[in-house]
């Protein structure tokens, strides 16, 4: 899927999660587990959102995915030409998905994207 011609979500088998996994961009007490890695063949940033069944019902999981996507589109303006894959999933300390507000998702995603290293550094 292409959103606004700039970003697209990662589809099944459209990505390869590196081994070992990259470190989380936020601390362990964060509600979101956000990890990112560079992808050499990508034209722009890609978003990977996972929410396992144990985090809530289908309605709550789909709502969580939509909220993360909207927060990513709002915050990722500076990443438009950088080949990042951003992986977002509920953290271990996250409350039920029905209680997480959009403002919380947006603020944690904003903080994590600011912690991405610049591409011009080795």
N, C-alpha and C positions, 0 to 999 in steps of 0.2 A: 504494500500500500504506500502511496506517496501522499504526504500531507503538505499542502501548500507548495508543492514542487521542490521542497527543500529537504524534508526529513522523511524517513520511511521506517516502519517497524521491521524487525527481524522476523522472518518466517522460519518455519521448521526446516532444519538443515541448511539454512542460509548463513550460518555462522559456525565458528568453531571456538568453543570455550577453551582458552589456553590452559595448559597443565604445567605447573601448579596454578591454581586460581589466583588472580590478582588480589591484593589486600583490599579490604573495605575502605572506602573513602571517609566514612564516618566511624565513630566509636561504637563499642559493643552495646552501649546503652541506647543507641538510636533505634527508632521504630522501623527504619528502612535499612536494608542491607544493599548498599549501592557500590558496585564495582565497575571499573572501566578499563579497557585496553585498546591499544591502537590496532587498526586493521589496515594493512598495506593496500588492498585492492578496492577499498571503499571510496566513493566520491564525497561522502559527507557522513555526518553522525547517524548511527543507527540505535534504536531503542529496543531493548529486550526486557520485557516485563513478565515475571513468573509469579504465580500465586497458587500454592498447592491447596489441595482440597481441605486439608486440616485447618486452614485459616478461615474458612467460612463457606457458606453456600455459593452457588453459582451466581446469584444476583450480586452478592457482596464482592465476589472476585472480579466480575466484569466491571462493576462500578469502580473498584480499585484500579483496574487497568486503564479505564477511561480517564480517571483523575490523574494518574501518573503521566499518561500521554499528553494531556492538556498542560500539565505543569512543565513537562519537558519542552513542549513547543513554545511556551511562554518564556522559559529561561535559557534555552539553548541558542539564542540568536548569535552569540559569539562563536559558536562551534560550526557554523554553516559550511565551512570549507575544510574542516578537520576530520580525519578518518577515525573517529572514536566509536566504539560499541559501549553503550552504557547499559548495564544490567541492574535492574531494580527488582527487589523482592521484599516481602515483609521480613523484618528482623526477628530474632529469637525472642526479644522482649516486647514485641508489638502486641497491643491489645487486639481484640477482635476487629476485623476490617470494617465492620459497620460503625465503629466508634471513631475511626480515624478521619479527621476533617481534611478538606482540601488544602487549607492554609498550612497545616502541619506537613503534608506531602510537599507542597510548594517550597516551604522554607528549608526543609531538609535536602531537597533536590538542589536548590539554589546553593546551599553551603557546600554540597558535594561537588557540584560542577565548578565552583571557584577553586577547589583543591586539586583539580586536574593539572598536571604539569604542562608547561608550555611546550609546543612542538619543536621549538628551535633549540632546546637544551638537550644535551646528549643523554 
